[in-house]
Amino acid sequence: MEQIFSSVIFIVLVAFAIFVVAAFIVAEEAQFENPRKHVRRALGHAEYYKPGYVFEFHAHETENIRLSKGEIWNYTPYGWYNAKITRMRPLDERTLLMAAEVGEKSMPFWGPWVLLKVHDGGTPGAGVDYVWSQFLDKEEALRRFNSGKDPGGEPRYVLTGDLSVAAA
């Protein structure tokens, strides 16, 4: 009888451990994908900050929201880069955080990843949309992305063009 009781307790403890692990997995996914904050696609082409600074991007969600797809092109009087968007995370209905792996670049000291935040201010026009970006190593870019942290620095306001974040 004591052996049966020990077996039952063991089974209950194993079931509880499985439940706890499953709950943590679900909680992590729920934290990442808030249904009130869902973006299907985002795109933009704009001159920002100062004349000659051109930013263009397109991004769309895949079945796994953690692994989004898209590209970024950025041209300034001082250099250019392009990057593949691998992750996008809505911060609200009009603001999107993206992590992208830098492909080609004209400046060798720019980091291998770029963390980018875009805000769609609504009606196209100067001063309503803005973009933040920062070059980082992969670990820091993904850490900030997963925590929803800003790239840092000052927002660069759009002078001409438009940024569009399309929520579901």
N, C-alpha and C positions, 0 to 999 in steps of 0.2 A: 504494500500500500504506500509506503514511504517513497519507493522508487517511482510509482505512478505520479504521486504528488510532485516530486522533483522534476519529472518529465513535463508535467503540465506547466509548472512555474517556468521551466526553460523555454517552452514553446511560447508562453505569454510574453516573456522578456524579448525573445527574438522578434515576435510580431510587433511589439512596441518599438523596438529599434528600427525595424523596417518602416514603420509608420513615421517615426521622427525623421529619418533620412528623406523619405518621400515628401514630408511637409517642408523641409528645408529647400528641396529642389523646386517645389511648386512656389514657395515664397520668393525664391530668387527670380524665377520667371515672372511672377506677378509684379515684383518690384520693377523689373525691366520693361515689361510690356503693359502699361496702364491703358486699358481700353478707351479712356477719355482722352488720351494723348496718342493718337494714331495718325501717322502720315503715310500716304501711299506714294507720293512723288513730290519732288521739289526741283525747281530749275531757276536759272537766272543768267542774265547777261547784263553787265553793268560796268560803268566807269565809276570808280570809287576813290575816296580819299583825296586825290589830286588828279588833274588832267593827265592822261597817259597811263593810269593804273586801271587795267581792265581785268575783270574777273568773270568767269563763265563756269557754270556747273550744271549738271543734271544728275539726279539720283532717283532711284525707285526701290521700293521695298521688294524683297523676295519672300518666299514662304517662311523662311526663318528670318525674322526681323533683325536679328543680330548680324546677319550677313547680307547687307544691302549691296546694291550695285550702282555704279555711276562713275563719273569722271569730273575732274576739276582742271581748268586751265587758268593760269594767272600770268599776266604780263605786266611788267612795270618798266620804267625807264632804266632800271638797274639790273633787270634779269627776269627770267621766266621759269615756270615749272608746270608739269602736269602730274596728276595723281589719280589713282584708282580708289574710289570710295568703297570701303569694305563694310562700314557700319554707319547707320544713321539712327538718331534717337530724338524724337520730338520732346522738347522741353515744355511747350504749350502749343496751342493751335496755330501759332504763327512763327514759332522759333524752333530751329532744328540744329542739333549738334551732329557733326559728321567726323569720322576718323578716316583718313585716307593714306595709302602708302604712296610715297612720292616715287614717280618713275624717272623721267628725264628732268634735268634741272640745269640751269646755267651757272649756278653758284655752288661750288662743291661743299661749302660749309653749311648749307641749308640741311636740316635734318632729314632722316629717311621717312618720317611720317609727318603729317600736318593734321592738326586738330582745328576744325572750322565750325564756327557758329554763324548762322544766318538768321536774320529777323525780317519777316515780311510785314511791313507797316501798313499794308492795305493798298490804297490808291497809288499807282506809280507816280513818282516825283522825287525831287531832291529832298534829302533829309528824313525820309520816312522809313526806308529800308537801311539795314546796316549789316556789316560782316566783321567778325573777329577771326583771326587765325594766328597760329603759332606752330613753328617747326619743333618737333620733339623726337626723342627716340621712341621706338615701338612700345616699350613697357610703360613709359610715362603717358604717351598718347592714349593707350588703352585704359590705363588707370583713371585718367581724367574723364575719358569717355564713359566708362562704366559708372563713375560716381556722378556724372552729369555736371562736372565742373567746367567753368568757362575756360577758354583757351588762355586767357590773360591778355593784358594790354588794353588799349583803348578801342572802342568800336570805330570802324571806318564807315562813314556814311556814304550812301550811294549818291553820286552827282547826277548821272543820267542812266536810264535803263530801268530794269525791274527785277526783283527777286520774288519768287512765288513758292509758297509752301502750301500744298494741297492736302488738307486733313480729310480723313474719311468720315 
